[in-house]
Amino acid sequence: MASEHMSIEEVKKHTRVYWVIFGCLLLLTAVTVGISYIHLPFTWAVILALLVASTKASLVALYFMHLISEKTAIYLTLALTAILFVFLIAVPWMPPYETMRSWLVS
């Protein structure tokens, strides 16, 4: 197995990217704390906090877990996971089976 050697410039470039992502994560953490101090309605506070947390999780997955350079299969798996997550969150608001059956039959 041949190992690839990186030049000093390439290492510095990658290190710079990691520091920028680290800075973004620190900034987004501060935003999350700031959201808790703003007196928003509960629903909006949760939506904003989840949006920031999703952004942070995406940055970690894409850069620190190196998913940004992966193939299409990884993205399809992540998309399927997101779709199933949304579906499972929506299940409690779905009408009962009998109501859905009456919609389909009529």
C-alpha positions as CSV (number, residue, x, y, z in Angstrom):
1,M,0.0,0.0,0.0
2,A,1.5,3.2,-1.1
3,S,1.3,6.1,1.2
4,E,0.8,9.6,-0.1
5,H,3.1,12.3,1.2
6,M,1.7,15.8,1.5
7,S,3.7,19.0,1.0
8,I,4.0,21.5,3.8
9,E,1.7,23.8,2.0
10,E,-1.0,21.2,1.7
11,V,-0.7,20.4,5.4
12,K,-1.0,24.1,6.3
13,K,-4.0,24.4,4.0
14,H,-5.8,21.5,5.8
15,T,-4.8,22.8,9.2
16,R,-6.2,26.2,8.3
17,V,-9.5,24.6,7.3
18,Y,-9.7,22.8,10.6
19,W,-9.0,26.0,12.5
20,V,-11.7,27.9,10.5
21,I,-14.2,25.1,11.2
22,F,-13.2,25.1,14.9
23,G,-13.8,28.9,15.0
24,C,-17.2,28.4,13.4
25,L,-18.1,25.8,16.0
26,L,-17.1,28.2,18.8
27,L,-19.2,31.0,17.2
28,L,-22.2,28.7,16.8
29,T,-21.9,27.6,20.4
30,A,-21.9,31.2,21.4
31,V,-25.0,31.7,19.2
32,T,-26.7,28.8,21.0
33,V,-26.0,30.3,24.4
34,G,-27.2,33.7,23.1
35,I,-30.5,32.2,22.0
36,S,-31.1,31.0,25.5
37,Y,-30.8,34.6,26.8
38,I,-33.1,36.0,24.2
39,H,-36.7,35.8,25.5
40,L,-38.3,34.1,22.5
41,P,-41.4,32.0,22.5
42,F,-40.5,28.4,23.4
43,T,-41.2,27.0,20.0
44,W,-39.0,29.6,18.2
45,A,-36.2,29.1,20.7
46,V,-36.2,25.3,20.1
47,I,-36.4,25.7,16.3
48,L,-33.4,28.1,16.4
49,A,-31.4,26.0,18.8
50,L,-32.1,22.9,16.6
51,L,-31.1,24.8,13.5
52,V,-27.8,25.8,15.0
53,A,-27.2,22.3,16.4
54,S,-27.8,20.8,13.0
55,T,-25.4,23.2,11.4
56,K,-22.7,22.3,14.0
57,A,-23.3,18.6,13.5
58,S,-23.1,19.0,9.7
59,L,-19.8,20.9,10.1
60,V,-18.4,18.1,12.3
61,A,-19.5,15.3,10.0
62,L,-18.4,17.0,6.8
63,Y,-14.9,18.2,7.9
64,F,-13.8,16.3,11.0
65,M,-15.3,13.0,9.9
66,H,-14.1,13.7,6.3
67,L,-17.6,13.1,4.8
68,I,-17.2,16.1,2.5
69,S,-14.9,14.0,0.2
70,E,-17.0,10.8,0.3
71,K,-18.9,9.3,-2.5
72,T,-22.6,9.5,-3.4
73,A,-23.5,6.4,-1.3
74,I,-22.7,8.3,1.9
75,Y,-24.8,11.3,0.9
76,L,-27.7,9.0,0.0
77,T,-27.4,7.2,3.3
78,L,-27.5,10.6,5.1
79,A,-30.5,11.8,3.0
80,L,-32.4,8.6,3.8
81,T,-31.6,9.0,7.5
82,A,-32.9,12.6,7.4
83,I,-36.1,11.5,5.6
84,L,-36.8,8.8,8.1
85,F,-36.1,11.1,11.0
86,V,-38.6,13.6,9.6
87,F,-41.1,10.8,9.1
88,L,-40.7,9.5,12.6
89,I,-41.1,13.0,14.1
90,A,-44.3,13.4,12.0
91,V,-45.9,10.1,13.1
92,P,-47.5,11.4,16.3
93,W,-49.4,14.0,14.3
94,M,-50.7,11.6,11.7
95,P,-54.4,10.7,11.9
96,P,-55.3,7.2,13.2
97,Y,-55.2,4.3,10.8
98,E,-59.0,4.1,10.5
99,T,-59.2,7.8,9.4
100,M,-56.5,7.2,6.8
101,R,-58.3,4.0,5.6
102,S,-61.5,5.9,5.1
103,W,-59.7,8.5,3.0
104,L,-58.2,5.8,0.8
105,V,-61.5,3.8,0.4
106,S,-63.8,6.7,-0.4
